[in-house]
Amino acid sequence: MRRRTIALVAVLAFGLVAAAVPATTSASVGVAADDHSQPEFIQDCAAEPPDDFDAPADGNGVIGFVDGYWYNQPLEIDVEGGLTEDELDRLSARTAARFEVMRCLPAEDGVPTVNVQSREEFAKQQNGTFENVSTALRQADNAKFETMLLIDSESNSTEVREENRGSTIGGTYNFESNTITIVSDDPDSLLIDEEVLVHEIGHAVQDQQFNLTQYDRATTDKDKGILSLIEGDVTFIENRYLDACENGQWEEPCITEEFGSNGDGGNQSNAPANWGLYFTQFQPYSDGPSLIQEAYDDGSWDAVNDLYEDPPRSAYYSAFPGSYGEVELTDIEVSNRSSDSWERLTFEDEPDYDTIGVAGISAMFATPIYESGGQFTIYEPRSFLNVDSSGGIDNFDPLNYNQPETEGWRDDKLYTYRNAANETGTVWTLDWASAEDAQPFVDSYKELIEFRNGQPVDGAENTYTFGEESEFDMAVTIIQDGDRVTIVSGPSVEALPEIHDIELSGSENGDDSTDDGENGSEDGENGTDDSDDSADGDSTGEDGEADDQMTETESDDSDGPGFGVVIAVIAVLGVALLASRR
């Protein structure tokens, strides 16, 4: 599997909001099922360059000409020892021109400044990325990931986010400073990959044409839905661009950078700090191109452009192709049923909850595959990894988020609560199309509890604690009422009915219904107090990080990561896992 670049669009919004598409996706007319490129990757919108490559009278207004260079103009760059500043400028201009002729969007404002940075230097800069996030948001972020059983009770979720950024990002586009940063894995030569460059330039062109700061992406699910359009569009072109590179369809060979210790892309040192967070972030890059392909097949680039007027606002619509406009999602309310000892966290000008959605749910249940090296699986590797006809991982759509645990999902809201001791708990209510659709999620969540060494509590049905053998220090109970599932977490079993007035089996507290009501907080941390920021759902900006629920509006970070490095690790380990389970 070739190297992939993932550039997350960072949008300054409230919560921390930043990896199910069928195994086969629609292909263009006249193209094999595994070939997602168009028969003619240079579109009819492209202008014909003159023989002498002279500049056109309309300059950057001409599709195929940017900042002095045509899309097929030879550059004769010598990459030995890395690129000079002049060579990088010329390569960037031609790459932008190539993006134009493939996407039929003009880079009217030209190419932003492009900087190349070593991974070590870039990773150091991630420290303190979320330093301006409030304590309440930090607590909410930690509590959310604890409830999802993705980040343990002793870890700081914002530090984990920063580690993930430093190790997995291939490039960023900063919408505030209008600059592109390409992260190089070879600090001695500072070479780059053209696929990374075209991805980030693509975001700059998107921002020029569609104003990416306009979108409200304040929850994880909404963020991943809109990113499925933004990232899917650019990743779609990136795939075609690299196909043309590999097939020798450009006038000159494309510039690439070997990465990994031996150039094999499978170096475990490139594994993310947290697989679950990575898989959540990766969903728009994996499923988004299928959304674009579907729109393109229906009405060419005009249909894709129309999506920017009404983008999908849930990851569900990219995970399940054909569902956008066909499946109606719900908007549940969850009443605040806490005792006087617990307060529901609220946040000014932002939702008081996070919606995890398909991306986060699938990430929860896929994580054990990689954390255990395939020894403990909830998803079978072959169901999560999209295997193509050659037996490798599909470049166009590498991961499957369309699982039984997500197919019947219709909405969820996760609220955080805090007591006077600064302990936190959460109430996470999920809505399903039917009680039957909810069951796979409940069963898999119990398996995840087992993986995290949770133990059932005597006399309390579907209630668990995590002892010394676990990295999690909390209690959790699962309540199913028809098509609603509510998960309550807290520092102890005794705290659960105080956080959400429920009756545990053998307890005399409250009732066990899951009625709906007001909206509350984002996510909270379970019995731990954290001091870092996480910013998941973006709402303004291009390539920035879109982690989960706390957003980057609380941080000074306005650019985001491109996650190209880890997907190669996924591919190498994935093929090994598939082979071992035959």
Backbone hydrogen bonds, N-H to C=O, Kabsch-Sander energy under -0.5 kcal/mol:
donor,donor_aa,acceptor,acceptor_aa,energy
4,R,564,G,-1.0
7,A,5,T,-0.5
7,A,562,G,-0.5
8,L,6,I,-0.7
8,L,561,P,-8.9
9,V,543,D,-0.6
10,A,8,L,-0.6
11,V,9,V,-0.6
12,L,540,T,-1.5
13,A,11,V,-1.0
15,G,218,A,-0.6
15,G,550,M,-0.7
16,L,550,M,-2.9
17,V,15,G,-1.3
17,V,549,Q,-0.6
17,V,550,M,-0.8
18,A,16,L,-0.5
18,A,546,A,-1.2
31,V,28,S,-1.8
35,D,32,A,-1.7
36,H,34,D,-0.7
41,F,39,P,-0.6
43,Q,41,F,-0.7
43,Q,101,V,-2.9
46,A,43,Q,-1.7
47,A,63,I,-2.5
53,F,50,P,-1.8
59,G,56,P,-1.4
61,G,58,D,-2.3
62,V,59,G,-1.9
65,F,62,V,-1.8
66,V,69,Y,-2.5
69,Y,66,V,-1.8
71,Y,64,G,-1.8
73,Q,70,W,-1.5
79,V,77,I,-0.8
82,G,79,V,-2.7
83,L,190,L,-0.5
88,L,84,T,-2.4
89,D,85,E,-2.1
90,R,86,D,-2.2
91,L,87,E,-2.7
92,S,88,L,-2.4
93,A,89,D,-2.1
94,R,90,R,-2.3
95,T,91,L,-2.4
96,A,92,S,-2.2
97,A,93,A,-2.1
98,R,94,R,-2.2
99,F,95,T,-2.3
100,E,96,A,-2.2
101,V,97,A,-1.8
102,M,98,R,-1.3
103,R,99,F,-2.2
104,C,100,E,-2.8
108,E,106,P,-1.4
110,G,107,A,-2.1
113,T,178,N,-0.9
115,N,113,T,-0.5
115,N,180,I,-3.1
117,Q,182,I,-2.8
119,R,184,S,-2.0
122,F,118,S,-2.5
123,A,119,R,-3.0
124,K,120,E,-1.9
125,Q,121,E,-1.5
126,Q,122,F,-0.7
126,Q,123,A,-1.0
127,N,124,K,-1.2
129,T,126,Q,-2.3
131,E,128,G,-1.8
133,V,130,F,-1.7
138,R,134,S,-2.1
139,Q,135,T,-2.8
140,A,136,A,-2.5
141,D,137,L,-2.5
142,N,138,R,-2.6
143,A,139,Q,-2.7
144,K,140,A,-2.3
145,F,141,D,-2.0
146,E,142,N,-2.0
147,T,143,A,-2.6
148,M,144,K,-2.2
149,L,146,E,-1.2
150,L,145,F,-3.0
151,I,145,F,-1.1
153,S,471,E,-1.3
154,E,471,E,-0.6
155,S,152,D,-0.8
157,S,155,S,-0.7
160,V,156,N,-2.0
161,R,157,S,-2.2
162,E,158,T,-2.1
163,E,159,E,-2.4
164,N,160,V,-2.6
165,R,161,R,-2.5
166,G,162,E,-2.4
167,S,163,E,-1.7
168,T,164,N,-1.9
169,I,165,R,-1.5
170,G,6,I,-0.6
170,G,562,G,-7.4
172,T,181,T,-2.6
173,Y,543,D,-0.6
174,N,179,T,-3.2
175,F,173,Y,-0.7
175,F,558,S,-0.9
178,N,174,N,-1.4
179,T,174,N,-1.1
180,I,113,T,-3.2
181,T,172,T,-2.7
182,I,115,N,-3.1
183,V,170,G,-2.1
183,V,181,T,-0.5
184,S,117,Q,-3.4
184,S,182,I,-0.5
189,S,186,D,-0.7
190,L,186,D,-3.0
194,E,255,I,-2.6
197,L,193,D,-1.9
198,V,194,E,-3.0
199,H,195,E,-1.5
200,E,196,V,-2.2
201,I,197,L,-2.6
202,G,198,V,-2.0
203,H,199,H,-1.5
204,A,200,E,-1.8
205,V,201,I,-2.3
206,Q,202,G,-2.5
207,D,203,H,-2.5
208,Q,204,A,-1.9
209,Q,205,V,-2.1
210,F,206,Q,-3.5
211,N,207,D,-1.4
214,Q,211,N,-1.7
215,Y,212,L,-0.8
217,R,215,Y,-0.7
221,D,355,T,-2.6
223,D,219,T,-2.8
224,K,220,T,-2.5
225,G,221,D,-2.1
226,I,222,K,-2.4
227,L,223,D,-2.7
228,S,224,K,-1.3
229,L,225,G,-0.7
229,L,226,I,-0.8
230,I,226,I,-2.3
231,E,227,L,-2.8
232,G,227,L,-1.0
233,D,229,L,-2.4
234,V,230,I,-1.5
235,T,231,E,-3.0
236,F,232,G,-2.3
237,I,233,D,-1.6
238,E,234,V,-2.7
239,N,235,T,-2.5
240,R,236,F,-1.6
241,Y,237,I,-3.1
242,L,238,E,-2.6
243,D,239,N,-2.2
244,A,240,R,-2.4
245,C,241,Y,-1.9
246,E,242,L,-3.0
247,N,243,D,-2.1
248,G,245,C,-1.2
249,Q,244,A,-2.9
250,W,244,A,-0.6
263,G,260,G,-0.9
265,G,259,F,-1.3
270,N,267,N,-2.1
271,A,268,Q,-2.2
278,Y,274,N,-1.9
279,F,275,W,-3.2
280,T,276,G,-1.9
281,Q,277,L,-2.2
282,F,278,Y,-2.1
283,Q,279,F,-0.9
283,Q,280,T,-0.7
285,Y,282,F,-0.9
286,S,282,F,-1.9
287,D,283,Q,-3.0
288,G,283,Q,-0.5
288,G,284,P,-1.5
290,S,287,D,-0.7
291,L,287,D,-1.2
291,L,288,G,-0.5
292,I,288,G,-1.9
293,Q,289,P,-2.8
294,E,290,S,-2.3
295,A,291,L,-2.0
296,Y,292,I,-3.1
297,D,293,Q,-2.7
298,D,294,E,-1.3
299,G,295,A,-2.1
300,S,296,Y,-3.0
302,D,299,G,-0.6
303,A,299,G,-1.3
303,A,300,S,-0.7
304,V,300,S,-1.2
305,N,301,W,-2.9
306,D,302,D,-2.0
307,L,303,A,-0.9
307,L,304,V,-0.9
308,Y,304,V,-0.6
308,Y,305,N,-1.3
309,E,306,D,-1.5
310,D,306,D,-0.8
317,Y,314,S,-1.1
318,S,315,A,-0.9
319,A,315,A,-2.4
320,F,316,Y,-2.1
323,S,320,F,-1.9
326,E,323,S,-2.2
327,V,323,S,-2.8
328,E,326,E,-0.5
329,L,327,V,-0.6
330,T,410,R,-1.3
334,V,518,E,-0.6
335,S,515,D,-0.7
337,R,335,S,-0.9
339,S,498,E,-2.9
342,W,339,S,-1.6
343,E,418,R,-2.7
345,L,416,T,-2.7
350,E,347,F,-1.2
354,D,414,L,-1.8
354,D,522,E,-0.7
356,I,354,D,-0.6
360,G,356,I,-0.9
361,I,357,G,-2.3
362,S,358,V,-2.5
363,A,359,A,-1.9
364,M,360,G,-2.0
365,F,361,I,-1.5
366,A,362,S,-1.5
367,T,363,A,-1.8
369,I,366,A,-1.4
370,Y,366,A,-0.7
370,Y,367,T,-0.9
371,E,367,T,-2.5
372,S,368,P,-2.1
374,G,368,P,-0.5
374,G,369,I,-2.0
375,Q,372,S,-1.0
378,I,365,F,-0.6
379,Y,365,F,-1.1
383,S,380,E,-1.7
384,F,380,E,-1.5
385,L,381,P,-3.1
386,N,398,P,-3.1
387,V,385,L,-1.0
388,D,392,G,-2.9
391,G,388,D,-1.9
394,D,386,N,-3.1
400,N,384,F,-3.3
401,Y,399,L,-0.7
403,Q,401,Y,-1.6
406,T,403,Q,-1.9
407,E,403,Q,-1.9
408,G,404,P,-0.6
409,W,406,T,-1.4
410,R,431,D,-2.6
411,D,431,D,-1.3
413,K,429,T,-2.3
414,L,354,D,-2.5
415,Y,427,V,-2.7
416,T,352,D,-0.5
417,Y,425,G,-3.0
418,R,343,E,-2.3
419,N,423,E,-2.0
420,A,341,S,-0.5
422,N,419,N,-1.9
425,G,417,Y,-2.0
426,T,489,S,-1.7
427,V,415,Y,-1.9
428,W,487,I,-2.9
429,T,413,K,-2.4
429,T,427,V,-0.6
430,L,485,V,-3.2
431,D,411,D,-3.3
432,W,483,D,-2.2
433,A,408,G,-2.3
438,A,434,S,-1.2
439,Q,435,A,-1.0
442,V,438,A,-2.0
443,D,439,Q,-2.8
444,S,440,P,-2.2
445,Y,441,F,-2.6
446,K,442,V,-1.9
447,E,443,D,-1.6
448,L,444,S,-2.3
449,I,445,Y,-2.2
450,E,446,K,-2.0
451,F,447,E,-2.3
452,R,448,L,-1.8
453,N,450,E,-1.8
454,G,449,I,-2.9
455,Q,465,T,-3.3
457,V,463,T,-2.6
460,A,457,V,-1.7
463,T,460,A,-1.3
464,Y,476,V,-3.1
465,T,455,Q,-2.5
466,F,474,M,-1.4
467,G,453,N,-0.7
467,G,465,T,-0.5
470,S,467,G,-1.8
475,A,490,G,-2.9
476,V,464,Y,-2.4
477,T,488,V,-2.3
478,I,462,N,-2.2
479,I,486,T,-2.7
481,D,479,I,-0.5
481,D,484,R,-2.9
484,R,481,D,-1.4
485,V,430,L,-2.3
486,T,479,I,-3.1
487,I,428,W,-2.9
488,V,477,T,-2.1
488,V,486,T,-0.5
489,S,426,T,-2.3
490,G,475,A,-2.1
496,L,492,S,-0.8
496,L,493,V,-0.9
498,E,495,A,-0.6
499,I,495,A,-1.9
500,H,496,L,-2.1
501,D,337,R,-1.9
502,I,500,H,-1.4
504,L,502,I,-0.6
507,S,504,L,-3.1
511,D,501,D,-0.9
527,G,424,T,-0.8
527,G,525,E,-1.2
530,D,528,T,-0.5
536,D,550,M,-7.7
538,D,536,D,-0.5
544,G,542,E,-1.6
545,E,559,D,-1.1
547,D,17,V,-0.6
547,D,535,A,-1.9
548,D,17,V,-0.8
550,M,15,G,-1.9
550,M,16,L,-1.2
550,M,548,D,-1.4
551,T,14,F,-6.2
552,E,11,V,-0.8
553,T,13,A,-3.0
554,E,13,A,-0.6
554,E,551,T,-1.1
555,S,552,E,-1.7
557,D,129,T,-0.7
558,S,556,D,-0.6
560,G,543,D,-4.1
560,G,544,G,-0.6
563,F,6,I,-1.6
563,F,561,P,-0.6
564,G,562,G,-1.4
565,V,168,T,-0.8
568,A,564,G,-0.6
568,A,565,V,-0.9
569,V,565,V,-0.7
570,I,566,V,-2.6
571,A,567,I,-2.1
572,V,568,A,-2.7
573,L,569,V,-2.8
574,G,570,I,-2.7
575,V,571,A,-2.6
576,A,572,V,-1.6
577,L,573,L,-2.6
578,L,574,G,-2.7
579,A,575,V,-2.3
580,S,576,A,-2.2
581,R,577,L,-1.1
581,R,578,L,-0.5
582,R,579,A,-1.1
